[in-house]
Amino acid sequence: MIRKKQIEKPFEWDPPAPSTVYIKIKNIPYETFKTRLNQGLVTTDIDQIRYRLERHIYCCGVCSKYINGYCIITNRRAEPGWICKSFVPKEEFIYLDARSARGGSEGFRYLSETGLERDRTEDKGEAGGTETGGEKGIYEEGVALYRQGRLRLALKAFDRVLEENPLDFPALYHRGNSLLKLKRYEEALETFEKASEIKSENAGLWTNMGFALKKLERFRDSLEAFEKSISLNPVQKNAWEGKDSVLSLVNLCEEKLSEYEKTLGKNPGDPDALFETGKLWLRLGEQEKAMQAFKKALEVKPENAEAWQLRGKILFKAGSEKEAFHAFEKATRLKPDNPEAWYEKGKVFLKLGNLRAAENAFKIAADLWESKGFKTKAENALESIRRMDPGKA
């Protein structure tokens, strides 16, 4: 009897099923997965995993049994993009793709944070030049601190990287995420906007910009950011959920706006209806309509401190610093215990180059927020002083 010589078949792309990947990164029994599946709780996650498998994003490079290019499960040297059904996710792989919200991350469960290490490799040779070993080490230190929730220290690390290379996209991206979690929303938005000038096709960037805009109650702009993200990568649970939440807020604003317009149809000079209409137009991104509404409201009721403050914000954003200062001055005189008005007033002083007045305004805002129990906002106001002079507390 002649035995046929067995020829070893070459290893082919034979990835695990999306359900297997889900079970592994969540570390749950199959029965738990089956229950979640029947309840419709894992559909989006499974679609995301399938999307990643099709593009070889889940590969041997994320397996804890992949060592120096060698797979100790299959006893083979793994080629780029390979993965087997028995892969074991690395700890950081689980962290990035399956962690739950906790501590300071509450409310940002869907923040896009993956892919930066890969982006960083791709960015070599692009804008900003090749990174130095020291710069890379500082960046990695910042990422580690960020993952540990030590956000202020992480922020300092990313700032050091950006001092050497202001066009470092991953550092800008992570800096924005850190600021977002620290509830410094305006700074986060500014950072994301700078990053978008470097790499405008990054879906995660637009997702996080959407969250920052939502926190700033710029709902229409937030919706556009989420839609941009989805157009770049349609399989994103975070972007879709962000879009849905903002869309409901936009619809609510439009419904309330319709109600106030009916009220104004009966009484065009109602100052409270005019004021509320202005706030709604502001949330919908209609700056000019909001300005006109606040102007009319103040003509009838000039003692409305909040209307002066919001009018000042619009003017400041439009580059009319002196008019904005006048509006904030009126707001603080009418309501001296309004920390928002003092903080905005400090920003105008800073823009006009009056550092001493800016510092004083920020300190007043910090003290007022502290007395009202808003410790994060108070810390943010003090941080504005530190940025003016690192020696200031």
N, C-alpha and C positions, 0 to 999 in steps of 0.2 A: 504494500500500500504506500503510495507516494503522498507524503504530507505537503500541503501547499504552504509555501513560505508566507508567513504573516507579515504584511507591510503596515507599519505604523502610519496611521492617517495623520496628516498635519492638523495642528490645532486650529479650529475655526471659531469665528465669533459665535458664541453660544451663550448669551447672557441669561441670567436668572429672570424669572417672571417678575413684572412690576410688584405683584403681591408679595413675593419673597423679599424683595428689596425693602418694601414698606415694613414688613414684620421684623426684619433685621435691624433697621435703623430706629424703629420704635421699641424694639426689644419686648415684644408682646407675644403671647401664645396665639396659635392659629385660630382657636375658638373666639378669642377676643377680636381678632381681625375680622372673622366671619360675621360676628355680631355688628361691628361697626359698618361693614359692607352692606348688610341687610338694612341698616338704618340710614344708609346713604351718606355716611359721614366721611368716607375716604375717597370718594370719586375724584375730587380735584387733585388730591395727593397722588393718587394712582396715575392720573393723566400727566402730572408733572414728572413723575418717575419714568413713565413710558417715553415722554419727550426727551428726557436726559439719556435714557438707554439708547434710543434711536440715534442720538448724536455722539454716542460713546463718551458721555460726560461721567457716567458711572463706569469706571474702568479699573484695571489692576492698580492704577496709581492711588486709588483711595482705599485699598484693601490693606489691612494690618498684616497680612501674610505675604505682602509684596515687599521684598527686601533687596535693595540694590539691583533692581531689574529682574530678580529671580523669584518665582512663585513656589513657595514650599508646600502648597496644596496640590498643584498639578505636577510638581517636580520638573517644571519647564522654565525656560527663560521667556518671560512674558513680552510680547510685542506691544507697541503702543495701541491702546484701545481695547485690549483683551480684558475679559472678566469671566469668572466661572461661577457656577451656581452656588458654590459653597464659600463665597467671599465673606470676609469678616470686616465690617466697616472700622476705620480708624476712629479714635476718640474724637478728634477734631472734625471728622466727617459727620459724625452723629451730632456734634455740637452745632455745626452750621446748618444742618438740614432738618433737625428734629427736636431742638430744644423748646421748652415751653417758656412762657413769660414768667419772670419772677423778679422780685426786688425792684430796682430802678428801671427794669425793662418793661414793667407793666404798661400796657397800652401800645406797645410797639412789637407785638408778637410777629407781625408780618413785615417788619423792616427788612429790606433786601440787603444782605450782608455777604453773600457768597461770591466766589470767583475772583477776589482781589489778588490773591497770590498768583493766579494764572495771568490776570491782566498785567501784573507787574512785570512778568517775564516778557509778555508781548510788547510792553511799552519801551523796552530797552532800545535805544537808537532813535526813538521818536522825540517829540518836543521835549526839550530839557536835557537831552543827552543821556549818556550811559551813567547809571547811578554808581556811586562809590560803595565799597564794602561797608564803610562806617555808616553811611546814609541808610543802607539796607538794614543794617543791624538795629538802628534806631527805629526804623519803620516796624520791624518785626517785634521789637520791644513794645511799641505802641499797640500793635494788634493784640499781643498777649495781655497787656493791661486792660484793653478794651473788653476782651473776652471775660476777664475777671471782674468786670464792673467797676474798675478803678478809672472812671471816665476822665477826671480832671488830669490825672497823671498821663493818661493816654493822649489827651489833647495836647499836652506840652510836648510829647514825643513827636506827634504829627506836625506841630508848629516848627519844631527844630528841623524836620525834613524839608518843610516848605520854605524855610529860610534859605536853604541851600539850593532848592529846586522848586520855585513857585508853580511849575507846571506839572508836578507829580500828581497824576490823576488818582492813584489809589490812596495817597495820603490825604488829598482833598476829600475824597469820597468818605473815608473813615472819620475824618475830622467833622464832616457834616453830620454823620451818624451820631458821633459823640455829643455834639452840640444839641442835636435833636433829643437825645435821651436826657440831657441836662436841662431840657425845656428852654433852651436859648434859641427860640424858633427863628427869629429874624436873622441871627448870625448863621444858623444852619442853612437857611434859604440862600443867603449870600454866597456861602461856600459851595452849595450845590450848583448855583448859577455859574460860578467860576469853573467848576469841574465840567459843566456842560459845554463850555467854550472849547475845552480840550478834547472831549470825547462825547459827542452829542447822541451817539447811537447806543449808549449803555442803558438798557431797560431798567435795571435796578435803581439807577440814579434818578430817573423820572418818577419811579414809584416813591422814593423817599422824599423827593421834592413835593410830590402830591401830599404826603403826610404833613410836611412842614407848612404848606399852604393851608391845609385843613385846620391845623392848630391856630393859624393866624386868622381864621375865619374868612379866607379868600376862596370861597367855595367854587366859584366858576373857574378860577385859575387852577385850583386843585383838580377839578374834574378833567380839565384839558391835559394836565400832567399825567394823570392815570391813563387817559386814553392814548397818549403818546407812548407810554410804557407798554401798554397792551399791543399797540401796533408793531412795536419792535419785537415783542415776545408774547404771543397770545396765551401761553400756558403759564400763568402766574396767579396763584391763589391770592397773594398779597395785593397785587394790583387790582384784580377783579373785586375783591372785598372792599378795598379802599374806594374804588369807583362807585360801588353800590351804596356805601355809606354816605359818600358826598352827594350822590345823585338824589338821595332821599332828602338831604339838607337843602339842596337847590330847589327841589319841588316844594318843600315846606316854605322856603323864603318866597317863592313865587305865589303860593297860596295866600300867605300873610300880606304880601304886597297888593294883591288883588283886593283883599278886605280893606286895607287902609285907603286904597284909591277910591273905593266906594264911599268911605267916610269923608274923604276930601271932596268928593263930588257933591256931598250935601253941605259941607263946611270947609271951603278951601283954605281958611285961615287957622285951622285947628293945629296949634303948635306941637302937641304931643304926637299927632298922626304924621305930621311933616317930619318930625325928628325920627320916629320909628321907620318911616319910609326911607329916610336917608341912610339909616343903618343897614336896611335890607339891600338897598342899591349898592352899598359898599361891599357887602358880602358877595354880591353877584358880579363884582368887578366893574360896575358902572360908576366910575369916579366922578364924572361931570354931573350926572343925575343926582348923585349923593351930595355933591357940593351945593347944587341948587336947592335941594331939599333942606339942608342945614342952614343955608342962607335965609330962606323964607321962614324957617322955624325961629331963627334968632331975631328976625325983624319983629316977630310977634312976642317972643319970650326971650329977651337978651340975657336973662340970668341963668340960662341953661348951660352949666359948666361943661357937661359932657359933650354937648353939641359943639362948643368952642374947641374942645380937645380933638374931636374927630375931624373937624374942619381943618385944624392945624396939621393933622397927620396927612391929609390929602395934599395940602399946600406944600408941606415939607417934601413929600414924595415927588411933587411936580417941580421941585427946585426953587420954590418961592420961600426962601428961608426967613426973610424979614416979615412977611405976612404971616408965616407959620408962627414965628416968635410972638407976634401980636396976639394971635389966637390962644397960644399956650399961656401967655401972660394973663389974659382975661380969665382963662380956666382956673389958674392957680389963685387968682384974687377972689373969684367967686366961691371956690371950694379949695381952701388951703390944704386940706387933708386928702387930696386926690393924688396918689402916688404916680398913676399913669401920666398925668399931665406934667408933673415934675420931671419924670424920666424923659418924656418927649422933649421937654424944654432943655434938658441937659444935652440931648442929641443936637439940638439947634445951636446951642452955645459952642459945642464941639466943632460943628461944621463951620461956624463963623470965626473959629480960632480963639475964643475966649475960654481958655482951659480952666481958669480958677472958678468962673461962674458955672461951667459944666460940672466940675467936681462937686461944687456946693449943691447943685440941683440933683445930681445922682445920689449924694449922701442923704438929702431930704427924702428922696424916693425910697431909698433903702430903709431908712428909719420908719417911714410910714408903713411900708410893706411888712416889716418886722413886727410892728405893733399890731397889725391886723392878722398876723399869723401866717403870712405868705413868705415863708423862709427862702424858698427857691428864687422867687422874684427879687427878694432883698439881696440875695447872693449875686444874682445876675447884675443888679445895679452896682454893687461893689466891684464886680469884675470889670465893669466899664471903666471904673477909676483905675484899677490895676493896669488895664491896657494903655491908659494915658501915661501912667508912670508906674512901672513894675515895683517901685519901692513903696508905693501907697498901699495901705491895708484896706 
